[in-house]
Every structure is written in structure tokens, then in C-alpha cells.
Amino acid sequence: MVKYNREEQIASVRGALALRSEIEKIVDSYCNEDFRNLCYLGIGGTWASCLQAVVHMKERTDRDVFAANAAEYNTTGDRRVGRGTVVVISSVTGTTVEIVAGVRKAQADGAKVIGFVDNADCELAGMVDNCITYKSNEQLKFFMTADRFMFNWGEMDEYEEFYGQMDKYLPEGLVEIEEKADSFGEEYAKAHLNDRLHYFVGAGTMYGATYSYAMCYWEEMHWIRTKSIHSAEFFHGMLEIIDDDTPVTLFVTEDSQRSLSERVARFLPKINHNHTVIDAADYPIEGIDAKFRGNISHLIIHAVTNRIDAHLEAIGGHDMTIRRYYRKFDY
Amino acid sequence: MVKYNREEQIASVRGALALRSEIEKIVDSYCNEDFRNLCYLGIGGTWASCLQAVVHMKERTDRDVFAANAAEYNTTGDRRVGRGTVVVISSVTGTTVEIVAGVRKAQADGAKVIGFVDNADCELAGMVDNCITYKSNEQLKFFMTADRFMFNWGEMDEYEEFYGQMDKYLPEGLVEIEEKADSFGEEYAKAHLNDRLHYFVGAGTMYGATYSYAMCYWEEMHWIRTKSIHSAEFFHGMLEIIDDDTPVTLFVTEDSQRSLSERVARFLPKINHNHTVIDAADYPIEGIDAKFRGNISHLIIHAVTNRIDAHLEAIGGHDMTIRRYYRKFDY
């Protein structure tokens, strides 16, 4: 399999899951009477991950939990962020200007910041109140943080059972999905490599990932044009420009918003013959209960799109690490 | 001027502003100790207006104010909506299924609903707790509601002064902008009528409008493909697929997020020769103070895009009222 290292992938997810005791200690320290609200703060791809974590929490929580876009927070502000606020951020390089400024502002406003900063040597790693350094697996880090908060608030009684299964079955489960999806990924990459514009549709915990898959992978890494849209919003305008041959990919989750994407799945065949449905339900993971599937839909679909990306790069020859403009000059 | 009736336009805005006493009475009745939070609930175009109202309020308010997408609320839920919640909705026909279901759910959860329902005879008009019936001007209705809440909360001391100027100068001011922008609108429409894909970029109170202008006007009404993006997010992926001749339109507001769009305005000329900047600051309205300009940027830009739409329809011959799929069959 191209661009694939089974053992590395397993170790990566296993290592992320092993962060849990560290995450628990940090989250537990904030679950006291001073706690007021929880803010996931991001920009670009990390903003998308914030949206995912928040929609996951909304299914269960009574607490004040929200996502804030760092650039908007730095300009318009958000007065909910202050004393008693726990801010969660993620940064690979630690040098994203909006995040550095956002953390500074949040702390000045009285908030505490939990930072997943992959590069331990950057300024940001030293700035945040709690720093966890581990490569990749951003969604898993965000969701583990979310789940621990909800467990402490009495809103996720199944926490231990769920993470027991995750620890045991997720790492191998995801690589098995990559292996199962590899030939599909190759066919799909061949079919869509030269698309002039590709539409991605998704909802629930997958909406943020649909947005970032379209923008951070296809646009930024593959240089293929996309539009992403929420499955519910698809019916309020965008549907009109779908022709018979317009390339559309629909991601279907097993979470609370599954019905919104199923509606798109029923509609598309009536007007279009160039769409692909990637349904998390088609990729079981042995050992993880049906009742927990909604929590991991986005990880399952990510395993599938990983194979698309690998083949797009291999067949198209466009190196995913090359940027035209991003951080290439001052702007 | 094509598709233009000066007196009708003036009367429409004047009539919307005249709703203020009715809005004030309703809002005032909710500003008591039972108030807990304020939720703008929408879908598609009205969802976009919700985003606009909320970013406007965030500049000033300490209160818990948020936008909820009706389809997401109906599926995932939002436990912040309940007793003490005031929900604000808008509907032209009153028959949008997500809104009808959302209002029913919000009321069942204990919330009160203020509805701007243009059609007084529909079921929705009878369902909401307070119904205001007046055609068009959705953003104005939403912002007037927002401002009255903030005035009552002591967060908008300039309320009377601002609306004094609005009542006196906005209706004529907006038609004068339409007249000033007409020849620009015609040139722009000629240049972009046959675009295969047009990018719209905006921030602040204009972000929601950028999203809905792209989707509800160009995609739904003109059948031209678009992608819309927040000015800050533009730099986190989408920039990579902008070629020298890619059509891009940037909306620049005079509100708290002006700097985010100015950054895009500085960047675009370095890589692209087919972009248009529509800056609210280029369209003064005599009688409305500089300090209030940020409150009306979206109305000013809407007056400009009105002229684009009129000419796109006139030159292209594609009737904006025709739909291919929307409400044409069950889905």
C-alpha cells in the first residue's frame, strides 16, 4: 500500500489514547466551582476540529461550551471568555499567529489555556497553562478532553467503558479500515484527480472535518478546488448548481445528525450520477459497541480519506507538502 | 435603472424601521429576571442572518447570545435553549420545515419565540409567541431586536442617537448607494456573468451575508457556482487555489473585523488580477455618524450587490425566481 506504515499508524493512535491520564489530570483540575465555561479556540484546520468537538458535546452537555474562531476572537472579542473559562487549543508548529495572539488575549482576559502543541520548543508551548506535546491525532485529543469534562459533569457515565474499548480496539480498527478502503481510495483518486471543482457534504461531528478536508487537504495540499457545505444547508441554495455530472462526495456519520446526511443521500441519485457516499456505518470496528459508533464516525471517515489522499498524491504526482503562498512571503 | 423602484425601496426600509416601537415592546417584555439567553435560530439564508446578528452583538454584549442552525438544533439539540431563552426567527413563507420544527421544539423546551414571519396567514405566524409581519429587511429586523436587547442591558447607550439617524437618513441613503453603484453593477455583471466559479470573501457582520450572497443569490437564483469563505479562514487553505485569473470578490466592512478583510485586500494583488473589492467605506451616507458605520456595513454592501443582481438577471436573461429542484419535488 502506497504511503502507508501500519505499525506507525497503530503506534500513533495508541500513543494519543495513552495521553488520557495526562488529559484527565488537567481536566479534573478545572472541574471545580470556579469553572464557568469551555471554549475551543482555533483557526483554519484547528477551527474545524473545534466545531467537531463542540457538536459532539452538544449532544450531551448542559454546560456552556462553544467554539471560537481565533481571528474573530482577536478582533471582535468574545466576552464569555474570562475568569472561569477553560480554553482548549491545538497547534502543530506553535507559530500560527492567530492562535498565539488568541492565547495571549484569553489569558489576559483571565482564562486558563490547555494547549496541545506538537512542538515543545516553541513560545506557545511555554505560554499555555497546561501543555501536552504529542504529534497528530488532533480530533482524538479534543474529544478526549471533551469527554473527560462531560464525565466529570455526570453527563457521560459510559466514559470508562467507552475508553476501555477505544484503548483496546481503535488503533488496529483504524488501520484495518485503511486497508479495507485502499482499493476504493485508488479508484476514487483516479476518477477525481482532474476534477475542476469537487463538492463535499457532511454533518454532525463530520461537518468540521468536511470543511477542513475540502480546504486543508484538497485546496491546500492537492490544489484542487472544492466547496464544502453542511448537509442541512445543502438544501438551501447549493443544490441548484448540481448538474448530472457534478462531482459530489457525501460523508455520512452515525451520530445525532445522521438523518440530515441521509436526506442528501436520498436526494442526490435523483439529479446526479457522479456522487460518492462515504458512510461510517460501512466500516465496523470489532470490539467497539454500536452505541459508541457516533463518537468515532469522523475517525473512521478520516481513515478512508487517508487512502484517497495517498492515491491522489501518488497518481497525480503533486507533493502534498508543497505550498504556493502559505507562509511563503509576508501578507 | 433596471429592476429598480426608488420610492418602493425607500418605503420598504422606512416601513422596516417603523417596526421599532413594536419590536421594543416585545423585547422589553423579555428583559426581566427570567431572561437567561438569546438564540437566533435559522436555516440557509436566515441562518446566515443569525450569524450576522450574533457577531454584531459580540462586539458589545456580556450576555449569552448565540446562533443555532435549526436542522442541527432539531437533531443534536442545544440544551442552552429552555426556560428563560428568547428565540428569534425569520421566515418569508412560514413553511420552511426546519424552522417550523425548531420553533415547536424550542417552545416545548420552554423558550419563547419572537417571529418575523412575512406571511401572516401561515401556521408558523400563529405558533410563535410574538409575531411581527412585514416584508423583507430581515437583517434590519434582526439587528433592531439585537440593539434593543443591548440597550436594555446597558450595553448600547447610543441607541436613541443611532436610530434617530437611521430613521432620518437610512432609507434615502441606501437608494442613493444603489444609484451610485449602478454602473459598477453593470460592468461587474458583464465581467462575471459567465464565471464558472466565483469566490466571495468577507468577515464580521458581512460574513453571514457573504455566505448567503454566494449560496442564496448566485447559486440558488443565478445558478452560478461559488465558494464563500471568511476573510481570516481564506489564509488557511483556500488561498492556494487562487490563480492569476480566478474571479474573487472581497467584501470589506467597517466593523470590528475590518482588519481581517484588509489583509485579504493587501494579499490579493500579489497573486491575482481578477478580484473586486467592495468596501462599505466607499459609500458614505450623509447624516449617519462615522461611529455607527460598522452597524450598517452589511446594508450598504447589500445595496451594491442589489445592482449586481439586477444586471446579472437583465444581461444573462436568467430569471432569479426560477428553481430547478428547491421545493419542486419531495426530498
Contacts between the chains, C-beta under 8 A, distances in Angstrom:
chain1	res1	chain2	res2	distance
A	43	B	232	6.6
A	43	B	233	7.4
A	43	B	236	6.0
A	44	B	233	6.2
A	44	B	235	7.6
A	44	B	236	2.5
A	44	B	237	6.1
A	45	B	236	6.7
A	45	B	237	7.4
A	47	B	233	7.1
A	47	B	236	7.8
A	55	B	72	7.2
A	55	B	76	6.0
A	58	B	76	5.1
A	58	B	77	6.6
A	58	B	78	5.9
A	58	B	79	7.4
A	59	B	76	5.5
A	59	B	77	7.0
A	61	B	79	6.7
A	62	B	79	4.8
A	64	B	64	6.9
A	64	B	80	7.0
A	66	B	66	7.2
A	69	B	230	7.2
A	69	B	232	6.5
A	69	B	233	7.5
A	70	B	232	7.9
A	71	B	203	8.0
A	71	B	230	7.8
A	71	B	231	7.9
A	71	B	232	3.2
A	71	B	233	7.8
A	71	B	257	7.8
A	71	B	260	5.6
A	72	B	55	7.2
A	72	B	203	7.7
A	72	B	230	7.9
A	72	B	232	6.8
A	72	B	257	6.6
A	72	B	260	7.9
A	75	B	204	7.8
A	75	B	256	5.1
A	75	B	257	4.8
A	75	B	259	6.2
A	75	B	260	6.1
A	76	B	55	6.0
A	76	B	58	5.1
A	76	B	59	5.5
A	76	B	204	7.0
A	76	B	255	7.8
A	76	B	256	4.3
A	76	B	257	5.9
A	77	B	58	6.7
A	77	B	59	7.0
A	77	B	256	7.4
A	78	B	58	5.9
A	79	B	58	7.5
A	79	B	61	6.7
A	79	B	62	4.8
A	80	B	64	7.0
A	98	B	232	6.9
A	196	B	196	7.4
A	196	B	197	7.8
A	197	B	196	7.8
A	197	B	197	5.6
A	197	B	225	6.5
A	203	B	71	8.0
A	203	B	72	7.7
A	204	B	75	7.8
A	204	B	76	6.9
A	212	B	237	7.7
A	215	B	229	7.9
A	215	B	233	7.5
A	215	B	236	7.1
A	215	B	237	3.6
A	215	B	238	5.8
A	216	B	236	7.2
A	216	B	237	4.8
A	219	B	237	4.9
A	219	B	238	5.4
A	219	B	240	5.6
A	219	B	241	4.8
A	220	B	236	7.7
A	220	B	237	4.0
A	220	B	238	7.9
A	220	B	240	4.9
A	223	B	240	5.8
A	223	B	241	5.8
A	224	B	241	7.3
A	225	B	197	6.5
A	225	B	227	7.6
A	225	B	241	5.0
A	226	B	227	7.5
A	227	B	225	7.6
A	227	B	226	7.5
A	227	B	227	4.6
A	229	B	215	8.0
A	230	B	69	7.2
A	230	B	71	7.8
A	230	B	72	7.9
A	231	B	71	8.0
A	232	B	43	6.6
A	232	B	69	6.5
A	232	B	70	7.9
A	232	B	71	3.2
A	232	B	72	6.8
A	232	B	98	6.9
A	233	B	43	7.4
A	233	B	44	6.2
A	233	B	47	7.0
A	233	B	69	7.5
A	233	B	71	7.8
A	233	B	215	7.5
A	235	B	44	7.6
A	235	B	326	7.4
A	235	B	331	7.4
A	236	B	43	6.0
A	236	B	44	2.5
A	236	B	45	6.7
A	236	B	47	7.7
A	236	B	215	7.1
A	236	B	216	7.2
A	236	B	220	7.7
A	236	B	326	8.0
A	237	B	44	6.0
A	237	B	45	7.4
A	237	B	212	7.7
A	237	B	215	3.6
A	237	B	216	4.8
A	237	B	219	4.9
A	237	B	220	4.0
A	237	B	326	8.0
A	238	B	215	5.7
A	238	B	219	5.4
A	238	B	220	7.8
A	239	B	324	7.9
A	239	B	325	5.1
A	239	B	326	6.5
A	240	B	219	5.6
A	240	B	220	4.9
A	240	B	223	5.8
A	240	B	323	6.5
A	240	B	324	5.4
A	240	B	325	6.3
A	240	B	326	6.5
A	241	B	219	4.8
A	241	B	223	5.8
A	241	B	224	7.3
A	241	B	225	5.0
A	242	B	325	7.9
A	255	B	76	7.8
A	256	B	75	5.1
A	256	B	76	4.2
A	256	B	77	7.4
A	257	B	71	7.8
A	257	B	72	6.6
A	257	B	75	4.8
A	257	B	76	5.9
A	259	B	75	6.2
A	260	B	71	5.6
A	260	B	72	7.9
A	260	B	75	6.1
A	263	B	331	6.8
A	266	B	331	6.5
A	267	B	325	8.0
A	267	B	331	4.2
A	270	B	329	7.6
A	270	B	331	7.0
A	271	B	324	8.0
A	271	B	325	6.3
A	323	B	240	6.5
A	324	B	239	7.9
A	324	B	240	5.4
A	324	B	271	8.0
A	325	B	239	5.1
A	325	B	240	6.3
A	325	B	242	7.9
A	325	B	267	8.0
A	325	B	271	6.3
A	326	B	235	7.4
A	326	B	236	8.0
A	326	B	239	6.5
A	326	B	240	6.5
A	329	B	270	7.6
A	331	B	235	7.4
A	331	B	263	6.8
A	331	B	266	6.5
A	331	B	267	4.2
A	331	B	270	7.0
